[in-house]
Amino acid sequence: MRIVSYNVEWFSSLFDDQDQLVMDGGWSSRWNVTREQQAEALGVVFAALDADAIMVIEAPDHGRTRRTVAALEHFAQVFGLRARQAVMGFSNDTQQEIALLFDPDTLNAHHDPIGHNTSSDAPRFDGVFRIDLDVDATEDQVVFSKPPLELAVRTKAGRKLRMIGAHLKSKAPHGAKTHDEVMRLSIANRRKQLAQAIWLRRRIEAHLQAGEDLIVLGDLNDGPGLDEYEDLFGRSSVEIVMGIGAAPKLYDPHARMALGQRIGAQPSSARFFISSEDRYLQALLDYAFVSDGLRAANPKWRIWHPFEDHSCYARPELRDALLTASDHFPVVLDIDI
């Protein structure tokens, strides 16, 4: 079975208010890419993936006039994908939803949120998490700007598992005018991101302690060596989500590789153009973590990076489509379940 995590940059901009795919010469929200070019590139990528399930990060918007599930299912119909049914959880106001597009002939998935609305343990992901972020004896109230998607999944072979799609993000220091203001806001925003990672980790531990199989997919927007504030907090969101010390662990070989070496070649899943420096920055942001029980199911990971994966690079149409479709690349997990 093939399960994928794929962050599609501004997927929402490709749909109208009737949730229909717009394929014309107008500009998409991607720089110098038309809606037709991005939509066709995504069609090539999704068709090549031929996945049983794709956790779509930054899925089309869900709001007063728009529907994420309808948009994704229309997209699947246009390009004849077997992953043609969609499910989402709690919507947000960022126009970047989290949704699963899956093949109903190979698995069934439904939104199955856990927890109370407010607690200091692990509330439901649309609730409020109470935690002292800065050890000042004052309780902070944390909310997700993009609530993770919790799914109960059953494969055609009869295997039951839990699946969580996540998009953790530290806000940019909007409104800051001086260096000190930028630093203060950046540190506060990163602290909130780490609190969200702790919240997610507590839910993960509940599943692991119950002996459930678990896959956590998504964009954690964080990792070893990614920013200047890492040393201040001592650990990244990736380390928190994976598990620290004697706690039960999740596993992703790319994350493990990155954590194991600070200097040298590392995998990457995203590529951003830095205009002020006229160059590209590559980073490992996207993951597909599995619990110990699933490590016995012959899992194999690949990041479909057009310049790092030989099979992707050797297929010019796919290579070009990956570059046009998004600034992130699919993380592919093949596993016998």
N, C-alpha and C positions, 0 to 999 in steps of 0.2 A: 504494500500500500504506500502511496506517495502523499505526504503531507507537507505543505509549503507555508512559509511565512513570507509575505511580500508587501512592502510598503510602496504604494503607488502614489507618487507625488501629484497632488491636486486632481485626483480621480474625479472629484465632484464637478469640476469645471467642464467635464465632457458631457454632462447631461442637462437637459432642459427641465422646466418645472413639471413636465409630464413624465419625467424619469426615462425619457428617450435619449439614446445616444446621439450626440450631435457630431457629425463627421463632415466638416466643411473647411474652408480655407481660413477661417478666423483663427486668431491666435489662441492657443491654450494658455494656461497659467504657467507652463514651462517656458523658459526663455528660448525664443526663436524656433518654437515648435508649434505647428498648427494643430487644431483639434483633430483633423483627419489624420495627420501624421502620428500623433500620440495614440489615438484610438486604434489605428491599424497596427502600430507597433505592439500595443498591449494584446491585441488579438493574436499576433504571432507568438508572443511570449507565453500567454496562457495556453494556447494550442500546443506549443512545444513541451510545456510542463506536463500536460496530460495528467493532471493531479486528481487524486481522490478528494482532497480537501485543500483549500487555500485560505489561510487566515489573512484577510485583506486589511492591512493597516492603512489608515487614511482612505477608507471606503467612502463612497458617495454620501452626501449629506442626507440627514433625516430631520425633517422639520414640519412647519405648518403646511407647506405645499409639496414637499418632496419626501420620497420614501426610499431608503437605502436598499431594502430587499428587492423592491420592484426594479430599481436601476440595475443592480447586479444581475438579476435574472434576465433582464432584457439584454444586457451585455453578453451573457452566456448564450442566449438565443441567437443573437446576431452572428456570433463567431462559431456556433455549433459545438459548444463545449459540453463534455459529459458532466463536469461539475456545474450543474445548472440550477441547483436549489440553494437559497441563501437563508441565513439566520443571523440575527443581531441581538444585542442585549439592550442596555441602557443607552439612550442617545445622549449627545452632548451638543454644545453650542459653538464648536470650533470648525464645523464643516468637514471634520475628519473623524468619521465613525470607525468602529471596529466590527467586522462581520466575517462570517465563514461562508464561503461558496463551496458546495460539496456535491458529490455524485450520490444521489439517493439510492442508486443500485448497489453501492458498496458500503455505505454507512448511513446511520441516522444520527442527527445531532439536534438537541434542543437547548434553549437557554434555561439554565438551572442555577440561579443565584443563591448564595448561602449567606446567612448572618442576619443580625438585627440592624436597624437603621443607624444606631449610634452606640459605640462602645469603645473601651480602651483595649479590647482584644483584637478582633478582626470583624468589623461590621460589614454589612452588605456593601458592595462597591459603589452604590449610588448614595451611600450614607455618609456619616461623619466619623472620622477616626480621631480619638482623643489620645494625645501623646505629648510629653514634654520634650520639645525639639532641642532646647538649648540648656537643659539642666538648670533652669532658674526657678524650679518649683511652681511654675505657672503652666497649666495645661493648655496646649495648643489644639485647635480644631482643624483637621486636615480633610480636604475633599479632593477627589479625582476630577481633573478637567476632562479626562477621557476615561470613564470607568471601564476597567477590564471586562472582557466578555467571558463568562463562565458557562461551559457547555458540558452536558452529559452526553457521551458518545457511545454508540454500540456499533461495532463493525459487522459486516455480513457473516464473518466467521464466528460471531457471537461474543467477541471480546468487549468488555465494558471498560471504559476509561473516562477520566476527566480531562478536559482541555481548557486552557485559559489563554486568551489573546490579550496582549498588553501593549500599551504605548505610553511609556513614562517619558515625561518631558519637563525640563527645567526652563521656565520662561526667560526670555531675554530681558535685560534690565531697562524696560521701556520707561521713559520719563526721567531717567537719570541724566544729569547734565555735567557733573564733575566726576573725576576719577574716583573719589571717595564714595559718591553716590552709586556709581556703577559697581564698585566692589561690594558695598553693603547690600544692594539689591541682588546681585549675583549670588552672594553667599546665602541670603535668605531663600532665594528660589531653589538653590541646590539643596538646602536643608529640607525644604518641602518635598523635593523629588526623592530624597533618601527616606523620608517618612513614608511616602507612597510605596517605596520598595519594601520597607519593613512591613507595611500593611499587607502587601501582596505576599511576602514571605510567610507571614503568619497563616494566611489561607493555605499556602503550599504545604506548610508543616502539618496542618490539620489533615490534609489528604494523605500525606506520606505516613503519618502516624496511624491512619485508618487502613493502611495497606493498599491503597488504591493506586492504580496506574495513572500517571499524569504526564501530560505534554504541555509545556508553556512556550508559547510562540509570540514573537513580536519584536518591537523596536524599543530598546531600553535607553537609547540616547545617552549612553554612559559606558565607561569601561576604563581599564587601566591606562593611564597616561593621556587621557582624552582632554583634560583641562587643568588649569593652574590651581584649582581649589581641591584637587584630590587629596593632597597631603594634609590639608586642613582637617578633613573628616576621616582620613585613614582607611577608608574603604569605598568602593564604588557600588552603584546599584546592582551591577552584575554579580559582584561577590555576595551581596546580601541575598539576592534572589536564588543564587546557586546553593547557598548554605555555608556557614562559617563554623570552624571548630568541629565539635563532635556532632553537630546537628546533621540529620539526614540530608543527603545531597541530591541536587539535580545535575545532569551532565550534558554538556555540549562541547565537542572537541575543539571547536574554534575558540570558545571562551577559555577553555583550559589552556590552550596554546598561548593565548594572549596574556593570561595571568602568569604563565610560567616564565615569560621572558619580557623584559622591558626594552631590550635592544635587539635588533635583528628583524628578519622577515616575519610578518604577521599577516593573517588573512584579513580581508576587508569585505564589507557588504554594502558600502555606500561611497559615492564619489561626488564631491561638490566643487564647483568652480569658485575660486577666490579671485574676484576681479581686481582687487587692489594689488595683488601679487602676480596676476596673470598666470595662474597655475591651478592644478587640481589638488584637493585634499581628499585622501581616502581614509576611511575609518570603519571599524567593526562595531556596528550598532544593532544588528539584527541577529536573532538567535532562535534555536529550536531545542529547548531543554527537554530531557526525558528523565523519568524516575528510574531507580535501580531495577525495578521489575521489568521495564521495557528494554533495558540494555541486553537482556537475554534474547530479545526478538530480532537479532541481527540488524540493528540500525546502521544506516550509512548516511553520512552528511555530505552535501555539496553546496557551495555558494556559487550561483550562476553569475559569476563576475566575468564580463566579456574579455577582460585582459588577463585574468588569472586562471580561468578554467579552460583547459585545452579544447574540450568538446564544444564549448560555446564560441571560442575564438575561431575554430575551424569551420564554423557555419556562418558565412558573412551575413545572411539575412537575419539570423538570430542575434548575432553580435551587434548589428546596427539597431535592431529592434530593442534590445536591452538598454542601449544608450539613449534611445529616443523616448522610451516608455516612462522612465523614472530615474531619479537620482539614487535610488536604492536598487539592489538586485535580490532576486529570490533566494531564500535559504531553503534547501530541499532536503527532506528527511524521507528516506525509503526504509520501511520497516515491515517486518512480517507479523502483521496483526489482522 
